[in-house]
Amino acid sequence: MSEILKTLVYRSQENWIISHNSENFYKITKIYIDRFITIKKNQNSPRIILIQNQDNHINFLSAFLAAIITNCHIFLCSKEWQSKEWMEVLNLIEPHLILGNNYLINNYPDHSYCKVKVHNFYLPKSNLIMIPTGGTSGNIRFTIHTWDTLSSSVRGFAKFFELEKINTFCILPFYHVSGLMQFVRSFLVGGQITIYSYDELKNNFIPSPNKKNTFISLVPTQFKFLLINNLHFLRKFATILLGGGPSWDYLLKEARKYKLNLSPTYGMTETASQVVTLKPQDFLKGNNSLGQVLPHVKVNIKREDRTVQIKADSLFYGYYPNYIQQQNFITDDLGYFDNKKYLYVIGRNSQKIITGGENVFPLEIENTILKTELVNDVCVLGINNTFWGEILVAVYVPKNDDIDTENIKHLIKLNLSAYKQPKHWIRIKCLPYSEQGKLNYQLLKKIAKKHISNKLMQGL
């Protein structure tokens, strides 16, 4: 870990964190290093929770590096988590130290983490990085990474884009892999990073990227907002990485219309961000794939069911506390390669809906509904039904209050088979997204089930 410290010392002489003194960043990191060394006198591999707030980016990142340098186990967490989530997390981790403006200490002073129990978990390495992730269930899990897995991802990224330095404009949270990797890239490859709040960006305070050839990473909901409200801002970037979930066809069409340097990506927390990426020049030529595989990765498609399988130097070591040497990560995604080795993902196996014996993937239906240009957003769900197995429900946000559901239904009939057309339609003001742009499927299913129950009671 001395190499990280050497890099930190070297970078302290450069202006690499925009709007913050690099030498001061080094000094703060050193303070955390000394503090963690003191804790290690009583505990060989202390478990440290790091909570990100909107105003503690520098402390968060300094503590992150310090924990790795001093061989601590670090858990990245969000202050947005609620009571139930925190109780689950605290029981799982039993931390020795919590950092993040004393958030938990103030809110849960009587919790058992104050009296740490003895873990029986076998963790062969002493400086593991636990990054949170959640599936469609919304339950928080921690993927186990190391500095080596994160570094491998950086090397693959730099080689793919043929860059010696990587400049980035980061508006994503650092406790999430999409934000964290932007920091690690800038730190290791020698570029600059601008840290900015998405909330401020939404309020139309638009800074300019400090350097040319700057990357920005966005999830589809963020890209959609900026496309509508701040097109001029998006035009300033050499590369707009778009990930965190499937993109809607009409967004890609609009991006090409305005000649934006969009770069759709495919990756996940388990792979330390993207493993497949489409370069902007290919996107602008009309390529609708997710791109080609990065140099540090091998992606295979299982013949029987088209499951996407990944081997990578950046692959995680299981979900905490189960440390496992991953050989081949089988994803939940279904896809295929074309004859030029571009990857296409057609949907998620867990989100596949079987209705009347037919397999249906929500993404196809959602894209068809969006193409009507009568809705701003939509999510298609499968709800259990004794006759059909599952029935399709579309929860949508209309463009305006005058939109008639029957008009939408009429337009999609021209492009979808009868069994792919939703049986229930629910109007809603906005879909529930997390701060990473992930849909809350649990809440949407509750809404859908209540709607269907009310219809049955009304005899409809």
Sequence and secondary structure as in RCSB ss.txt:
>XXXX:A:sequence
MSEILKTLVYRSQENWIISHNSENFYKITKIYIDRFITIKKNQNSPRIILIQNQDNHINFLSAFLAAIITNCHIF
LCSKEWQSKEWMEVLNLIEPHLILGNNYLINNYPDHSYCKVKVHNFYLPKSNLIMIPTGGTSGNIRFTIHTWDTL
SSSVRGFAKFFELEKINTFCILPFYHVSGLMQFVRSFLVGGQITIYSYDELKNNFIPSPNKKNTFISLVPTQFKF
LLINNLHFLRKFATILLGGGPSWDYLLKEARKYKLNLSPTYGMTETASQVVTLKPQDFLKGNNSLGQVLPHVKVN
IKREDRTVQIKADSLFYGYYPNYIQQQNFITDDLGYFDNKKYLYVIGRNSQKIITGGENVFPLEIENTILKTELV
NDVCVLGINNTFWGEILVAVYVPKNDDIDTENIKHLIKLNLSAYKQPKHWIRIKCLPYSEQGKLNYQLLKKIAKK
HISNKLMQGL
>XXXX:A:secstr
 HHHHHHHHHHTTS  BTTS HHHHHHHHHHHHHHHHHHHTT SS EEEEEE TT HHHHHHHHHHHHHTT EEE
EEETT  HHHHHHHHHHH  SEEESTTHHHHH TTSGGGS        S SS EEEEEE TT  EEEEEE HHHH
HHHHHHHHHHHT S  EEEE S TTSHHHHHHHHHHHHHT  EEE  HHHHHTT     SSSSEEEEE HHHHHH
HHHH HHHHTT SEEEE SS   HHHHHHHHHTT  EEEEEEEGGGTEEEEE  HHHHHTT  S BEE TTEEEE
E TTT EEEEEETT    BTT     S EEEEEEEEE TT  EEEEEEGGG EEETTEEE HHHHHHHHHTTTSE
EEEEEEEEEETTTEEEEEEEEEESSTT  HHHHHHHHTTTS GGGS SEEEE S   B TTS B HHHHHHHHHH
HHHHHHHTT 
